C-alpha cells in the first residue's frame, strides 16, 4: 500500500533552517507529482509546494516563495522541503502528499520559537 513517512521536523529558533524529508513506498514514485502542505494549530491544511514527477517543474504558495525549496530524489524515493530563515508563523505540522493518489503521511512537527 501507499506509505509516506515524513521526518526532519523539530524545535528551532527564528532564522534557522530545516530540511524535511518524505520517504515514499508502495507506488511508482518517479511517475507521480508530489506536494507539501502544512497545518498550523487551529487552521486548515494549506498547500506549500509542488514538484513534478521528474523534478523539473516546481510551484510554491506565495507565502513561502524565496524561503522554501522543494526537491526530490527519485532513486531514493524521497521528496524534500528545505526551509530557510524560519519564522514563528512557520510553526505547523508538515505533510507530504501524492495528489493523484490522495495519499498523506502522518506529518512532522516544526516549531519555531526563541
Phi and psi in radians as a Rosetta constraint file:
Dihedral C 1 N 2 CA 2 C 2 CIRCULARHARMONIC -1.165 0.35
Dihedral N 2 CA 2 C 2 N 3 CIRCULARHARMONIC 2.278 0.35
Dihedral C 2 N 3 CA 3 C 3 CIRCULARHARMONIC -2.391 0.35
Dihedral N 3 CA 3 C 3 N 4 CIRCULARHARMONIC 2.314 0.35
Dihedral C 3 N 4 CA 4 C 4 CIRCULARHARMONIC -2.197 0.35
Dihedral N 4 CA 4 C 4 N 5 CIRCULARHARMONIC 2.216 0.35
Dihedral C 4 N 5 CA 5 C 5 CIRCULARHARMONIC -2.194 0.35
Dihedral N 5 CA 5 C 5 N 6 CIRCULARHARMONIC 1.924 0.35
Dihedral C 5 N 6 CA 6 C 6 CIRCULARHARMONIC -1.508 0.35
Dihedral N 6 CA 6 C 6 N 7 CIRCULARHARMONIC 2.644 0.35
Dihedral C 6 N 7 CA 7 C 7 CIRCULARHARMONIC -2.726 0.35
Dihedral N 7 CA 7 C 7 N 8 CIRCULARHARMONIC 2.961 0.35
Dihedral C 7 N 8 CA 8 C 8 CIRCULARHARMONIC 1.818 0.35
Dihedral N 8 CA 8 C 8 N 9 CIRCULARHARMONIC -0.105 0.35
Dihedral C 8 N 9 CA 9 C 9 CIRCULARHARMONIC -1.280 0.35
Dihedral N 9 CA 9 C 9 N 10 CIRCULARHARMONIC 3.074 0.35
Dihedral C 9 N 10 CA 10 C 10 CIRCULARHARMONIC 2.884 0.35
Dihedral N 10 CA 10 C 10 N 11 CIRCULARHARMONIC -2.990 0.35
Dihedral C 10 N 11 CA 11 C 11 CIRCULARHARMONIC -1.706 0.35
Dihedral N 11 CA 11 C 11 N 12 CIRCULARHARMONIC 2.096 0.35
Dihedral C 11 N 12 CA 12 C 12 CIRCULARHARMONIC -2.319 0.35
Dihedral N 12 CA 12 C 12 N 13 CIRCULARHARMONIC 2.852 0.35
Dihedral C 12 N 13 CA 13 C 13 CIRCULARHARMONIC -1.611 0.35
Dihedral N 13 CA 13 C 13 N 14 CIRCULARHARMONIC 2.702 0.35
Dihedral C 13 N 14 CA 14 C 14 CIRCULARHARMONIC -0.944 0.35
Dihedral N 14 CA 14 C 14 N 15 CIRCULARHARMONIC 2.425 0.35
Dihedral C 14 N 15 CA 15 C 15 CIRCULARHARMONIC 1.610 0.35
Dihedral N 15 CA 15 C 15 N 16 CIRCULARHARMONIC -0.284 0.35
Dihedral C 15 N 16 CA 16 C 16 CIRCULARHARMONIC -1.390 0.35
Dihedral N 16 CA 16 C 16 N 17 CIRCULARHARMONIC 3.057 0.35
Dihedral C 16 N 17 CA 17 C 17 CIRCULARHARMONIC -2.144 0.35
Dihedral N 17 CA 17 C 17 N 18 CIRCULARHARMONIC 2.746 0.35
Dihedral C 17 N 18 CA 18 C 18 CIRCULARHARMONIC -2.480 0.35
Dihedral N 18 CA 18 C 18 N 19 CIRCULARHARMONIC 2.643 0.35
Dihedral C 18 N 19 CA 19 C 19 CIRCULARHARMONIC -2.126 0.35
Dihedral N 19 CA 19 C 19 N 20 CIRCULARHARMONIC 2.036 0.35
Dihedral C 19 N 20 CA 20 C 20 CIRCULARHARMONIC -1.578 0.35
Dihedral N 20 CA 20 C 20 N 21 CIRCULARHARMONIC 2.565 0.35
Dihedral C 20 N 21 CA 21 C 21 CIRCULARHARMONIC -2.165 0.35
Dihedral N 21 CA 21 C 21 N 22 CIRCULARHARMONIC 2.631 0.35
Dihedral C 21 N 22 CA 22 C 22 CIRCULARHARMONIC -2.374 0.35
Dihedral N 22 CA 22 C 22 N 23 CIRCULARHARMONIC 1.919 0.35
Dihedral C 22 N 23 CA 23 C 23 CIRCULARHARMONIC -1.589 0.35
Dihedral N 23 CA 23 C 23 N 24 CIRCULARHARMONIC 2.259 0.35
Dihedral C 23 N 24 CA 24 C 24 CIRCULARHARMONIC -1.968 0.35
Dihedral N 24 CA 24 C 24 N 25 CIRCULARHARMONIC 2.572 0.35
Dihedral C 24 N 25 CA 25 C 25 CIRCULARHARMONIC -2.665 0.35
Dihedral N 25 CA 25 C 25 N 26 CIRCULARHARMONIC 2.851 0.35
Dihedral C 25 N 26 CA 26 C 26 CIRCULARHARMONIC 1.542 0.35
Dihedral N 26 CA 26 C 26 N 27 CIRCULARHARMONIC 0.075 0.35
Dihedral C 26 N 27 CA 27 C 27 CIRCULARHARMONIC -2.720 0.35
Dihedral N 27 CA 27 C 27 N 28 CIRCULARHARMONIC 2.942 0.35
Dihedral C 27 N 28 CA 28 C 28 CIRCULARHARMONIC -1.402 0.35
Dihedral N 28 CA 28 C 28 N 29 CIRCULARHARMONIC 1.512 0.35
Dihedral C 28 N 29 CA 29 C 29 CIRCULARHARMONIC -0.904 0.35
Dihedral N 29 CA 29 C 29 N 30 CIRCULARHARMONIC -0.781 0.35
Dihedral C 29 N 30 CA 30 C 30 CIRCULARHARMONIC -1.223 0.35
Dihedral N 30 CA 30 C 30 N 31 CIRCULARHARMONIC -0.126 0.35
Dihedral C 30 N 31 CA 31 C 31 CIRCULARHARMONIC -1.640 0.35
Dihedral N 31 CA 31 C 31 N 32 CIRCULARHARMONIC -0.071 0.35
Dihedral C 31 N 32 CA 32 C 32 CIRCULARHARMONIC -2.118 0.35
Dihedral N 32 CA 32 C 32 N 33 CIRCULARHARMONIC 2.413 0.35
Dihedral C 32 N 33 CA 33 C 33 CIRCULARHARMONIC -1.131 0.35
Dihedral N 33 CA 33 C 33 N 34 CIRCULARHARMONIC 2.668 0.35
Dihedral C 33 N 34 CA 34 C 34 CIRCULARHARMONIC -2.301 0.35
Dihedral N 34 CA 34 C 34 N 35 CIRCULARHARMONIC 2.697 0.35
Dihedral C 34 N 35 CA 35 C 35 CIRCULARHARMONIC -2.424 0.35
Dihedral N 35 CA 35 C 35 N 36 CIRCULARHARMONIC 2.734 0.35
Dihedral C 35 N 36 CA 36 C 36 CIRCULARHARMONIC -2.016 0.35
Dihedral N 36 CA 36 C 36 N 37 CIRCULARHARMONIC 2.474 0.35
Dihedral C 36 N 37 CA 37 C 37 CIRCULARHARMONIC -2.265 0.35
Dihedral N 37 CA 37 C 37 N 38 CIRCULARHARMONIC 2.921 0.35
Dihedral C 37 N 38 CA 38 C 38 CIRCULARHARMONIC -2.508 0.35
Dihedral N 38 CA 38 C 38 N 39 CIRCULARHARMONIC 2.694 0.35
Dihedral C 38 N 39 CA 39 C 39 CIRCULARHARMONIC -2.347 0.35
Dihedral N 39 CA 39 C 39 N 40 CIRCULARHARMONIC 1.967 0.35
Dihedral C 39 N 40 CA 40 C 40 CIRCULARHARMONIC -1.452 0.35
Dihedral N 40 CA 40 C 40 N 41 CIRCULARHARMONIC 2.765 0.35
Dihedral C 40 N 41 CA 41 C 41 CIRCULARHARMONIC -0.963 0.35
Dihedral N 41 CA 41 C 41 N 42 CIRCULARHARMONIC 2.240 0.35
Dihedral C 41 N 42 CA 42 C 42 CIRCULARHARMONIC 1.325 0.35
Dihedral N 42 CA 42 C 42 N 43 CIRCULARHARMONIC 0.136 0.35
Dihedral C 42 N 43 CA 43 C 43 CIRCULARHARMONIC -2.148 0.35
Dihedral N 43 CA 43 C 43 N 44 CIRCULARHARMONIC 2.946 0.35
Dihedral C 43 N 44 CA 44 C 44 CIRCULARHARMONIC -1.347 0.35
Dihedral N 44 CA 44 C 44 N 45 CIRCULARHARMONIC 2.830 0.35
Dihedral C 44 N 45 CA 45 C 45 CIRCULARHARMONIC -1.324 0.35
Dihedral N 45 CA 45 C 45 N 46 CIRCULARHARMONIC 2.201 0.35
Dihedral C 45 N 46 CA 46 C 46 CIRCULARHARMONIC -1.997 0.35
Dihedral N 46 CA 46 C 46 N 47 CIRCULARHARMONIC 2.485 0.35
Dihedral C 46 N 47 CA 47 C 47 CIRCULARHARMONIC -1.142 0.35
Dihedral N 47 CA 47 C 47 N 48 CIRCULARHARMONIC 2.423 0.35
Dihedral C 47 N 48 CA 48 C 48 CIRCULARHARMONIC -2.036 0.35
Dihedral N 48 CA 48 C 48 N 49 CIRCULARHARMONIC -0.912 0.35
Dihedral C 48 N 49 CA 49 C 49 CIRCULARHARMONIC -2.699 0.35
Dihedral N 49 CA 49 C 49 N 50 CIRCULARHARMONIC 2.678 0.35
Dihedral C 49 N 50 CA 50 C 50 CIRCULARHARMONIC -2.357 0.35
Dihedral N 50 CA 50 C 50 N 51 CIRCULARHARMONIC 2.502 0.35
Dihedral C 50 N 51 CA 51 C 51 CIRCULARHARMONIC -2.395 0.35
Dihedral N 51 CA 51 C 51 N 52 CIRCULARHARMONIC 2.426 0.35
Dihedral C 51 N 52 CA 52 C 52 CIRCULARHARMONIC -1.261 0.35
Dihedral N 52 CA 52 C 52 N 53 CIRCULARHARMONIC 2.934 0.35
Dihedral C 52 N 53 CA 53 C 53 CIRCULARHARMONIC -1.016 0.35
Dihedral N 53 CA 53 C 53 N 54 CIRCULARHARMONIC -0.715 0.35
Dihedral C 53 N 54 CA 54 C 54 CIRCULARHARMONIC -1.508 0.35
Dihedral N 54 CA 54 C 54 N 55 CIRCULARHARMONIC -0.183 0.35
Dihedral C 54 N 55 CA 55 C 55 CIRCULARHARMONIC 1.609 0.35
Dihedral N 55 CA 55 C 55 N 56 CIRCULARHARMONIC -0.023 0.35
Dihedral C 55 N 56 CA 56 C 56 CIRCULARHARMONIC -1.376 0.35
Dihedral N 56 CA 56 C 56 N 57 CIRCULARHARMONIC -0.465 0.35
Dihedral C 56 N 57 CA 57 C 57 CIRCULARHARMONIC -2.028 0.35
Dihedral N 57 CA 57 C 57 N 58 CIRCULARHARMONIC 2.349 0.35
Dihedral C 57 N 58 CA 58 C 58 CIRCULARHARMONIC -2.319 0.35
Dihedral N 58 CA 58 C 58 N 59 CIRCULARHARMONIC 2.790 0.35
Dihedral C 58 N 59 CA 59 C 59 CIRCULARHARMONIC -2.632 0.35
Dihedral N 59 CA 59 C 59 N 60 CIRCULARHARMONIC 2.575 0.35
Dihedral C 59 N 60 CA 60 C 60 CIRCULARHARMONIC -2.362 0.35
Dihedral N 60 CA 60 C 60 N 61 CIRCULARHARMONIC 2.646 0.35
Dihedral C 60 N 61 CA 61 C 61 CIRCULARHARMONIC -1.145 0.35
Dihedral N 61 CA 61 C 61 N 62 CIRCULARHARMONIC 2.541 0.35
Dihedral C 61 N 62 CA 62 C 62 CIRCULARHARMONIC -0.997 0.35
Dihedral N 62 CA 62 C 62 N 63 CIRCULARHARMONIC -0.565 0.35
Dihedral C 62 N 63 CA 63 C 63 CIRCULARHARMONIC -1.204 0.35
Dihedral N 63 CA 63 C 63 N 64 CIRCULARHARMONIC -0.286 0.35
Dihedral C 63 N 64 CA 64 C 64 CIRCULARHARMONIC -2.092 0.35
Dihedral N 64 CA 64 C 64 N 65 CIRCULARHARMONIC -0.036 0.35
Dihedral C 64 N 65 CA 65 C 65 CIRCULARHARMONIC -1.026 0.35
Dihedral N 65 CA 65 C 65 N 66 CIRCULARHARMONIC 2.348 0.35
Dihedral C 65 N 66 CA 66 C 66 CIRCULARHARMONIC 1.656 0.35
Dihedral N 66 CA 66 C 66 N 67 CIRCULARHARMONIC -0.350 0.35
Dihedral C 66 N 67 CA 67 C 67 CIRCULARHARMONIC -2.025 0.35
Dihedral N 67 CA 67 C 67 N 68 CIRCULARHARMONIC -0.405 0.35
Dihedral C 67 N 68 CA 68 C 68 CIRCULARHARMONIC -1.932 0.35
Dihedral N 68 CA 68 C 68 N 69 CIRCULARHARMONIC 2.444 0.35
Dihedral C 68 N 69 CA 69 C 69 CIRCULARHARMONIC -2.342 0.35
Dihedral N 69 CA 69 C 69 N 70 CIRCULARHARMONIC 2.136 0.35
Dihedral C 69 N 70 CA 70 C 70 CIRCULARHARMONIC -1.688 0.35
Dihedral N 70 CA 70 C 70 N 71 CIRCULARHARMONIC 2.467 0.35
Dihedral C 70 N 71 CA 71 C 71 CIRCULARHARMONIC -2.636 0.35
Dihedral N 71 CA 71 C 71 N 72 CIRCULARHARMONIC 3.003 0.35
Dihedral C 71 N 72 CA 72 C 72 CIRCULARHARMONIC -2.635 0.35
Dihedral N 72 CA 72 C 72 N 73 CIRCULARHARMONIC 2.684 0.35
Dihedral C 72 N 73 CA 73 C 73 CIRCULARHARMONIC -2.184 0.35
Dihedral N 73 CA 73 C 73 N 74 CIRCULARHARMONIC 1.768 0.35
Dihedral C 73 N 74 CA 74 C 74 CIRCULARHARMONIC -1.197 0.35
Dihedral N 74 CA 74 C 74 N 75 CIRCULARHARMONIC -0.500 0.35
Dihedral C 74 N 75 CA 75 C 75 CIRCULARHARMONIC -1.161 0.35
Dihedral N 75 CA 75 C 75 N 76 CIRCULARHARMONIC -0.589 0.35
Dihedral C 75 N 76 CA 76 C 76 CIRCULARHARMONIC -1.634 0.35
Dihedral N 76 CA 76 C 76 N 77 CIRCULARHARMONIC -0.063 0.35
Dihedral C 76 N 77 CA 77 C 77 CIRCULARHARMONIC 1.004 0.35
Dihedral N 77 CA 77 C 77 N 78 CIRCULARHARMONIC 0.755 0.35
Dihedral C 77 N 78 CA 78 C 78 CIRCULARHARMONIC -2.353 0.35
Dihedral N 78 CA 78 C 78 N 79 CIRCULARHARMONIC 2.431 0.35
Dihedral C 78 N 79 CA 79 C 79 CIRCULARHARMONIC -1.989 0.35
Dihedral N 79 CA 79 C 79 N 80 CIRCULARHARMONIC 2.500 0.35
Dihedral C 79 N 80 CA 80 C 80 CIRCULARHARMONIC -2.093 0.35
Dihedral N 80 CA 80 C 80 N 81 CIRCULARHARMONIC 2.726 0.35
Dihedral C 80 N 81 CA 81 C 81 CIRCULARHARMONIC -2.351 0.35
Dihedral N 81 CA 81 C 81 N 82 CIRCULARHARMONIC 1.915 0.35
Dihedral C 81 N 82 CA 82 C 82 CIRCULARHARMONIC -1.549 0.35
Dihedral N 82 CA 82 C 82 N 83 CIRCULARHARMONIC 2.196 0.35
Dihedral C 82 N 83 CA 83 C 83 CIRCULARHARMONIC -2.095 0.35
Dihedral N 83 CA 83 C 83 N 84 CIRCULARHARMONIC 2.069 0.35
Dihedral C 83 N 84 CA 84 C 84 CIRCULARHARMONIC -1.912 0.35
Dihedral N 84 CA 84 C 84 N 85 CIRCULARHARMONIC 2.751 0.35
Dihedral C 84 N 85 CA 85 C 85 CIRCULARHARMONIC 0.859 0.35
Dihedral N 85 CA 85 C 85 N 86 CIRCULARHARMONIC 0.974 0.35
Dihedral C 85 N 86 CA 86 C 86 CIRCULARHARMONIC -1.055 0.35
Dihedral N 86 CA 86 C 86 N 87 CIRCULARHARMONIC 2.505 0.35
Dihedral C 86 N 87 CA 87 C 87 CIRCULARHARMONIC -2.165 0.35
Dihedral N 87 CA 87 C 87 N 88 CIRCULARHARMONIC 2.717 0.35
Dihedral C 87 N 88 CA 88 C 88 CIRCULARHARMONIC -0.963 0.35
Dihedral N 88 CA 88 C 88 N 89 CIRCULARHARMONIC -0.565 0.35
Dihedral C 88 N 89 CA 89 C 89 CIRCULARHARMONIC -1.266 0.35
Dihedral N 89 CA 89 C 89 N 90 CIRCULARHARMONIC -0.094 0.35
Dihedral C 89 N 90 CA 90 C 90 CIRCULARHARMONIC -1.458 0.35
Dihedral N 90 CA 90 C 90 N 91 CIRCULARHARMONIC -0.096 0.35
Dihedral C 90 N 91 CA 91 C 91 CIRCULARHARMONIC -1.056 0.35
Dihedral N 91 CA 91 C 91 N 92 CIRCULARHARMONIC 2.142 0.35
Dihedral C 91 N 92 CA 92 C 92 CIRCULARHARMONIC -3.105 0.35
Dihedral N 92 CA 92 C 92 N 93 CIRCULARHARMONIC 2.967 0.35
Dihedral C 92 N 93 CA 93 C 93 CIRCULARHARMONIC -1.604 0.35
Dihedral N 93 CA 93 C 93 N 94 CIRCULARHARMONIC 2.254 0.35
Dihedral C 93 N 94 CA 94 C 94 CIRCULARHARMONIC -1.820 0.35
Dihedral N 94 CA 94 C 94 N 95 CIRCULARHARMONIC 2.294 0.35
Dihedral C 94 N 95 CA 95 C 95 CIRCULARHARMONIC -2.153 0.35
Dihedral N 95 CA 95 C 95 N 96 CIRCULARHARMONIC 2.489 0.35
Dihedral C 95 N 96 CA 96 C 96 CIRCULARHARMONIC -1.746 0.35
Dihedral N 96 CA 96 C 96 N 97 CIRCULARHARMONIC 2.800 0.35
Dihedral C 96 N 97 CA 97 C 97 CIRCULARHARMONIC -2.641 0.35
Dihedral N 97 CA 97 C 97 N 98 CIRCULARHARMONIC 2.486 0.35
Dihedral C 97 N 98 CA 98 C 98 CIRCULARHARMONIC -1.864 0.35
Dihedral N 98 CA 98 C 98 N 99 CIRCULARHARMONIC 1.780 0.35
Dihedral C 98 N 99 CA 99 C 99 CIRCULARHARMONIC -1.051 0.35
Dihedral N 99 CA 99 C 99 N 100 CIRCULARHARMONIC -0.702 0.35
Dihedral C 99 N 100 CA 100 C 100 CIRCULARHARMONIC -1.409 0.35
Dihedral N 100 CA 100 C 100 N 101 CIRCULARHARMONIC -0.206 0.35
Dihedral C 100 N 101 CA 101 C 101 CIRCULARHARMONIC -1.814 0.35
Dihedral N 101 CA 101 C 101 N 102 CIRCULARHARMONIC -0.076 0.35
Dihedral C 101 N 102 CA 102 C 102 CIRCULARHARMONIC 0.900 0.35
Dihedral N 102 CA 102 C 102 N 103 CIRCULARHARMONIC 0.728 0.35
Dihedral C 102 N 103 CA 103 C 103 CIRCULARHARMONIC -1.854 0.35
Dihedral N 103 CA 103 C 103 N 104 CIRCULARHARMONIC 2.474 0.35
Dihedral C 103 N 104 CA 104 C 104 CIRCULARHARMONIC -2.292 0.35
Dihedral N 104 CA 104 C 104 N 105 CIRCULARHARMONIC 2.611 0.35
Dihedral C 104 N 105 CA 105 C 105 CIRCULARHARMONIC -1.500 0.35
Dihedral N 105 CA 105 C 105 N 106 CIRCULARHARMONIC -3.084 0.35
Dihedral C 105 N 106 CA 106 C 106 CIRCULARHARMONIC -1.490 0.35
Dihedral N 106 CA 106 C 106 N 107 CIRCULARHARMONIC -0.232 0.35
Dihedral C 106 N 107 CA 107 C 107 CIRCULARHARMONIC 1.645 0.35
Dihedral N 107 CA 107 C 107 N 108 CIRCULARHARMONIC 2.747 0.35
Dihedral C 107 N 108 CA 108 C 108 CIRCULARHARMONIC -2.334 0.35
Dihedral N 108 CA 108 C 108 N 109 CIRCULARHARMONIC 2.327 0.35
Dihedral C 108 N 109 CA 109 C 109 CIRCULARHARMONIC -1.446 0.35
Dihedral N 109 CA 109 C 109 N 110 CIRCULARHARMONIC 2.284 0.35
Dihedral C 109 N 110 CA 110 C 110 CIRCULARHARMONIC -2.069 0.35
Dihedral N 110 CA 110 C 110 N 111 CIRCULARHARMONIC 2.158 0.35
Dihedral C 110 N 111 CA 111 C 111 CIRCULARHARMONIC -2.148 0.35
Dihedral N 111 CA 111 C 111 N 112 CIRCULARHARMONIC 2.180 0.35
Dihedral C 111 N 112 CA 112 C 112 CIRCULARHARMONIC -1.985 0.35
Dihedral N 112 CA 112 C 112 N 113 CIRCULARHARMONIC 1.992 0.35
Dihedral C 112 N 113 CA 113 C 113 CIRCULARHARMONIC -2.715 0.35
Dihedral N 113 CA 113 C 113 N 114 CIRCULARHARMONIC 2.497 0.35
